[in-house]
Amino acid sequence: MQIESTKKINSISDLPKITSLVLPKEFELLPKTSEVFELEFAFYEYKFLTKDEIIRKGAFFKSVDEIPTYHYIICSNNSSLIWEGRSEITKSYFKEGNFSTGYATHGLFPYRGKFHPQLIKGILNILGVQPGDVVLDPMCGSGTLNVEASIIGIDSIGIEKSPFCVLMSKVKYEALKTDSATLSLIIGDMDKNYKALINSKKLLAEFSYHNGFQPEKAITLLAFLDAMGYARRCSKSIDVLFPSVLKRYVGQINSFIQARDKLNLKISNASFEIGDARNLTLADNSIDAIITSPPYSFAIDYAENDRPQLEYLGYNISDLKDEMIGLKGRTRKEKLANYFDDMNKVLAEMHRVLKISKYAVVIIGSNDIQTGGIRLETKVEDMALKHGFVLDQKIVKPIKGIQNKMKDEYILFLRKV
Ligand SMILES: C[S@@+](CC[C@H](N)C(=O)[O-])C[C@H]1O[C@@H](n2cnc3c(N)ncnc32)[C@H](O)[C@@H]1O
């Protein structure tokens, strides 16, 4: 295995591709893997995993020795239902993110501020997490870590303050385990279920996961809540949007379960809980890895964003806001003081529940225009060190789309010592 770095460069025609300097040629990267952080992750996977492991769980490779990776197969299997009724612009937007964000069940609800799923798989790989280990996200949002961990055979726990997020995470996870008969039932009962959901909230209990999880009901409920939020943002009515959202959900789930069965993947366990990251109900030294992304101070009001869904489900937004990190306080100064006070408690809890010498990975960016120049990642880093973590690595990842507000986020690898 020869990497081209030793070749002499005499002319432009000898210039090597940057990837050929870091990877042998039998390792083919996924299409459009070009950002520096992606190449860093690909290189770490190449260093830490065997060829067979890269094929089974690598996140940045298309093939090794011309054998396609599972990630490539999962991302490439797209059912036609996903594209039904979608404009060319929407199609190309989603196809762009095919290998990084738009696969498995990640696309079921467009949760703002969610993890980049491919990156999470890469982090799990370089942390060396193994089957039998338990990973935790104490602010799990839409359950991205849990979905990724389950696909590669790792057990996980997701904790979240927002009950709507817990529902969403649970649906995204349970949908990984569903079957084609359930998907047919969802389409067959679409009209009947829509009438029930639009007319009577009393039926909600039947659709929610609290009374034992019924995948067909819970997936339909999430699609209904998605269409409801979408209808408020655009000029179309929920009657029109609901069938297309539900069919897209079924298409996405179907694409994944086909790949799952072809690859004989066993989806591992994930449990979810409505809880508080500042006060975890988990034993000391019980967790093998934490990967989490806290609110970036008050950059996003998560309760307000999900107001229609939370209200439909019967939750009181102002009670929720009192418990949510980043949302308390009137002035900027007060909000920031509350935020750092809360984050200090979260870091103390993360340190307590993590096993010694294991990693807590925190992904955080700074909305420094809103914070008046205060950098969240440096404050979090300082607090983490005081709680007994050491910072082993810090990777910078650019944030696309909101460059005027926030340019980068930081991936902090904190080890408990
Ligand atoms: C950046 S988002 C996490 C997104 C998540 N990584 C994903 O992939 O969907 C931060 C989350 O922290 C949650 N949160 C806020 N305060 C919390 C608290 N006290 N305990 C647990 N979760 C909280 C918010 O509801 C929000 O979903």
PDBQT file of the ligand as one rigid body, heavy atoms in Angstrom, charges set to zero:
ROOT
HETATM    1  C1  LIG A 501     -28.762  21.801  19.650  1.00  0.00    +0.000 C 
HETATM    2  S1  LIG A 501     -30.223  20.982  20.143  1.00  0.00    +0.000 S 
HETATM    3  C2  LIG A 501     -29.781  19.293  20.078  1.00  0.00    +0.000 C 
HETATM    4  C3  LIG A 501     -30.045  18.691  18.720  1.00  0.00    +0.000 C 
HETATM    5  C4  LIG A 501     -29.678  17.226  18.654  1.00  0.00    +0.000 C 
HETATM    6  N1  LIG A 501     -28.255  17.021  18.770  1.00  0.00    +0.000 N 
HETATM    7  C5  LIG A 501     -30.182  16.602  17.358  1.00  0.00    +0.000 C 
HETATM    8  O1  LIG A 501     -29.396  16.039  16.606  1.00  0.00    +0.000 OA
HETATM    9  O2  LIG A 501     -31.378  16.722  17.071  1.00  0.00    +0.000 OA
HETATM   10  C6  LIG A 501     -30.267  21.279  21.863  1.00  0.00    +0.000 C 
HETATM   11  C7  LIG A 501     -31.410  20.590  22.586  1.00  0.00    +0.000 C 
HETATM   12  O3  LIG A 501     -31.294  20.813  23.999  1.00  0.00    +0.000 OA
HETATM   13  C8  LIG A 501     -32.604  20.682  24.547  1.00  0.00    +0.000 C 
HETATM   14  N2  LIG A 501     -32.620  21.195  25.920  1.00  0.00    +0.000 N 
HETATM   15  C9  LIG A 501     -32.706  22.461  26.355  1.00  0.00    +0.000 A 
HETATM   16  N3  LIG A 501     -32.687  22.512  27.686  1.00  0.00    +0.000 NA
HETATM   17  C10 LIG A 501     -32.590  21.229  28.135  1.00  0.00    +0.000 A 
HETATM   18  C11 LIG A 501     -32.501  20.624  29.428  1.00  0.00    +0.000 A 
HETATM   19  N4  LIG A 501     -32.549  21.346  30.546  1.00  0.00    +0.000 N 
HETATM   20  N5  LIG A 501     -32.382  19.281  29.499  1.00  0.00    +0.000 NA
HETATM   21  C12 LIG A 501     -32.361  18.513  28.368  1.00  0.00    +0.000 A 
HETATM   22  N6  LIG A 501     -32.463  19.033  27.128  1.00  0.00    +0.000 NA
HETATM   23  C13 LIG A 501     -32.551  20.371  27.002  1.00  0.00    +0.000 A 
HETATM   24  C14 LIG A 501     -33.432  21.477  23.544  1.00  0.00    +0.000 C 
HETATM   25  O4  LIG A 501     -34.801  21.133  23.624  1.00  0.00    +0.000 OA
HETATM   26  C15 LIG A 501     -32.799  21.082  22.187  1.00  0.00    +0.000 C 
HETATM   27  O5  LIG A 501     -33.508  20.035  21.607  1.00  0.00    +0.000 OA
ENDROOT
TORSDOF 0
